[in-house]
Amino acid sequence: MSDEALDGLDDEFELVSIDVADTVKKVVTVSIERPDARNALNSQVRTELKRAVAAAEADDDVRVLVLTGGEGSGAFVAGADITEFKDRDLVEQREASERPRIYETVDDASIPVIARINGHALGGGCELAQACDIRIAAEGAKLGQPEINLGLIPGGGGTQRLARLVGEGQAMRLILSGELIDASEAKDIGLVDEVYAEENLDEGVYDLAGSIAQKSPVALELAKDAIKAGSRMGLEEGLDYESELFVQLFATADKDEGIQAFLDGRDPEFTGK
């Protein structure tokens, strides 16, 4: 797949846009464009997002995906579309909750995914950010899991990923109270990795994305795999898994190029092979 193919896919979407920027090579931005509903996740948004993430992941020219909310809505994702819940019964919701959902699609992507949290990330939006590999927020953003206020609990991974990110106590506080916190506090507890003033958000996001995109795509994929696996298994298992992935990289051309470039005192030119 090529950047042209991604641009063509963009034409097929109504609620999601794809930006293949020339300024930051090998980085693609996928934006949710539903400002009238503050980018709430309805079934159409979820479907389009899954297709966009899969297309970016399959494109050899893409090494980093930035996921964000469209401008003008004041939100990254304000949550799930509650109007879709109103008349659903248990059977219908069980069907709608079948995996892989957008959360698993993002979490399992082979390329790094950065959440550009340009506004409120609540409920399903907070869960979507948690599924990303790195979370960078604007100062004015609010984050939280307010599902308890509707007589519900987080259903997109929030009870699991949030506790792994911030610890059980902080996850209990946020989920049981439905409290919203600002980006600064989110950074303090580990829910957000970096916070920038709104005017500096893009610089922070795309400087990091561009730096990551220069690395070997094979090494990026295995590094992401090792880190995520390590949080879901015991230490000894994790060490064994890391060692196996490390050894596998010795069969790649990118390893040879990286070592030779270091010895030559030049920047490496990774090909993903």
C-alpha positions in Angstrom: 0.0 0.0 0.0 1.2 3.6 -0.7 0.4 7.0 0.7 -1.8 7.5 -2.4 -3.8 4.5 -1.3 -4.2 5.9 2.2 -5.4 9.2 0.7 -7.9 7.3 -1.5 -9.2 5.5 1.6 -9.7 8.9 3.3 -12.2 9.7 0.5 -14.3 6.8 1.5 -14.7 7.9 5.1 -17.3 10.3 6.5 -16.3 10.6 10.2 -12.5 9.9 10.1 -9.8 11.7 8.2 -6.3 10.6 7.3 -3.4 13.0 6.9 -0.2 11.9 5.3 2.0 14.8 6.0 5.2 15.5 4.0 6.7 17.5 6.9 7.1 14.5 9.2 8.0 11.5 7.0 6.6 8.1 7.7 4.0 9.5 10.2 0.3 9.4 9.5 -2.4 11.2 11.5 -5.9 9.7 11.8 -8.5 12.1 13.2 -12.0 11.5 14.4 -14.2 14.1 12.7 -17.6 14.2 14.5 -17.6 17.7 16.1 -21.4 17.8 16.6 -21.0 14.9 19.0 -17.6 15.9 20.4 -16.1 13.0 18.5 -18.2 10.4 20.4 -17.6 6.8 19.3 -20.6 5.5 17.5 -20.6 2.3 15.4 -19.6 4.1 12.2 -16.7 5.9 13.8 -15.5 2.6 15.3 -15.7 0.9 11.9 -13.9 3.6 10.0 -11.2 3.9 12.7 -10.5 0.2 12.5 -10.2 0.3 8.8 -7.9 3.4 9.0 -5.6 1.9 11.6 -5.4 -1.4 9.7 -4.5 0.5 6.4 -1.8 2.5 8.1 -0.4 -0.6 9.7 -0.3 -2.4 6.4 1.5 0.5 4.6 5.3 0.0 4.4 5.7 3.8 4.2 4.1 4.3 7.6 6.1 3.7 10.8 4.1 5.8 13.3 0.4 6.5 13.7 -0.9 9.6 15.5 -4.5 9.3 16.7 -6.4 12.4 17.6 -9.7 14.3 17.6 -10.6 16.7 14.9 -10.1 20.3 15.6 -13.0 22.5 16.8 -14.8 19.9 18.9 -12.9 20.5 22.2 -12.5 16.8 22.5 -10.1 13.9 21.7 -13.1 11.6 22.2 -15.8 12.6 24.6 -16.8 8.9 25.1 -19.1 6.3 23.6 -22.3 7.5 21.8 -24.7 6.9 24.7 -27.7 7.2 22.4 -26.7 3.8 21.0 -27.0 2.2 24.5 -30.5 3.4 25.2 -32.5 0.6 23.7 -29.9 -2.2 23.6 -30.5 -5.3 25.7 -28.0 -7.7 27.0 -27.8 -9.9 23.9 -27.3 -6.9 21.6 -24.6 -5.4 23.8 -22.8 -8.7 24.0 -22.7 -8.8 20.2 -21.5 -5.2 20.0 -18.8 -5.9 22.6 -17.3 -8.8 20.6 -13.5 -8.5 20.1 -11.5 -7.3 18.3 -13.0 -3.8 18.9 -11.2 -0.5 18.1 -9.4 -0.7 21.4 -7.8 -4.1 20.5 -7.1 -2.9 17.0 -5.1 0.0 18.3 -3.4 -2.0 21.1 -2.4 -4.8 18.8 -1.2 -2.6 15.9 2.4 -3.6 14.9 3.4 0.1 14.5 3.6 2.6 17.4 0.4 4.6 18.1 0.6 8.0 19.8 -2.6 9.5 21.3 -2.6 13.3 20.6 -5.1 14.2 23.3 -6.2 17.6 22.1 -9.3 17.8 24.3 -11.5 15.8 26.7 -10.9 12.0 26.7 -13.7 10.5 28.6 -15.2 7.1 29.0 -14.5 5.2 25.7 -12.2 8.1 24.7 -10.1 7.6 27.8 -10.0 3.9 27.0 -9.0 4.6 23.4 -6.1 6.7 24.7 -5.1 4.0 27.1 -4.9 1.5 24.2 -2.3 3.7 22.5 1.4 3.3 23.2 2.1 6.9 24.2 -0.3 9.6 25.4 0.5 13.3 24.9 -2.1 15.8 26.1 -2.8 19.5 25.8 -3.0 21.4 29.1 -6.7 22.0 28.8 -7.7 18.3 28.4 -9.7 16.4 30.9 -9.6 12.7 31.3 -11.7 10.2 33.2 -14.0 7.2 33.3 -17.5 8.6 34.2 -19.4 5.4 33.3 -20.3 4.8 37.0 -22.6 7.9 36.7 -24.7 6.0 34.2 -25.0 2.8 36.3 -22.3 1.2 34.2 -18.6 0.3 34.3 -15.9 0.9 31.7 -16.4 -1.7 29.0 -13.5 -0.9 26.5 -10.6 -2.1 28.7 -10.6 0.7 31.3 -10.8 -1.5 34.3 -7.7 -3.4 33.0 -5.5 -1.0 31.1 -6.0 1.9 33.6 -5.0 -0.1 36.6 -1.8 -1.3 34.7 -1.0 2.3 33.9 -1.7 4.1 37.2 -2.0 1.4 39.8 -5.0 -0.3 41.3 -5.7 2.5 43.9 -5.8 5.4 41.4 -7.9 3.3 39.0 -10.3 2.5 41.8 -10.6 6.2 42.6 -11.3 7.3 39.1 -13.6 4.5 38.1 -15.6 4.3 41.3 -16.1 8.1 41.6 -16.4 9.0 37.9 -14.1 11.9 38.7 -12.5 13.8 35.8 -8.9 15.0 36.2 -6.9 17.5 34.3 -3.9 16.7 32.1 -1.4 17.7 34.7 -2.8 15.3 37.3 -3.1 12.6 34.6 0.6 13.0 34.0 1.4 12.9 37.7 -0.3 9.5 38.1 1.0 8.1 34.8 -2.1 8.1 32.7 -0.5 10.7 30.4 3.1 10.7 29.4 3.6 14.4 28.4 1.6 17.6 28.7 2.1 20.7 26.5 0.4 24.1 26.2 -2.1 23.9 23.3 0.1 26.0 21.0 3.0 23.6 21.6 1.1 20.3 21.3 1.9 19.6 17.7 5.6 20.3 18.2 5.7 17.8 21.1 3.7 15.1 19.3 5.4 15.3 15.9 9.0 15.8 17.2 8.6 12.5 19.1 6.7 10.8 16.2 9.3 11.9 13.7 12.1 10.6 16.0 10.5 7.2 16.3 9.8 7.0 12.6 13.5 7.2 11.9 14.1 3.8 13.6 14.0 0.3 12.2 10.4 -0.7 11.7 11.3 -4.3 12.6 12.9 -3.2 15.9 10.0 -0.9 16.6 7.5 -3.7 16.2 9.5 -6.2 18.4 10.2 -3.5 21.1 6.5 -2.7 21.3 5.7 -6.4 21.5 8.2 -7.0 24.2 7.1 -4.1 26.4 3.4 -5.0 26.1 4.0 -8.7 26.7 6.1 -7.9 29.8 3.2 -6.2 31.5 1.1 -9.3 31.0 3.4 -12.1 32.2 5.8 -12.8 35.0 9.3 -11.4 35.1 11.1 -14.6 34.2 8.8 -15.2 31.2 9.2 -11.6 30.1 13.0 -11.8 30.2 12.9 -15.0 28.2 10.5 -13.4 25.7 12.7 -10.3 25.4 15.8 -12.4 24.8 14.1 -14.3 22.0 12.9 -11.2 20.2 16.4 -9.6 20.7 18.0 -12.7 19.0 15.5 -12.6 16.1 16.8 -9.1 15.1 20.2 -10.6 14.4 18.6 -12.1 11.2 17.6 -8.7 9.8 19.3 -6.3 7.4 18.3 -3.4 9.6 20.6 -4.8 12.4 23.5 -5.0 10.0 22.8 -1.4 8.8 22.4 0.0 12.3 25.7 -1.5 13.5 27.6 -0.5 10.3 26.2 3.1 10.5 27.3 3.3 14.1 30.8 2.2 13.2 30.9 4.6 10.2 29.7 7.5 12.3 26.7 8.2 10.0 22.9 8.0 10.3 21.4 4.6 9.5 19.0 4.1 6.6 16.6 1.4 7.8 14.5 -0.5 5.3 12.4 -2.7 7.5 14.1 -5.9 6.3 
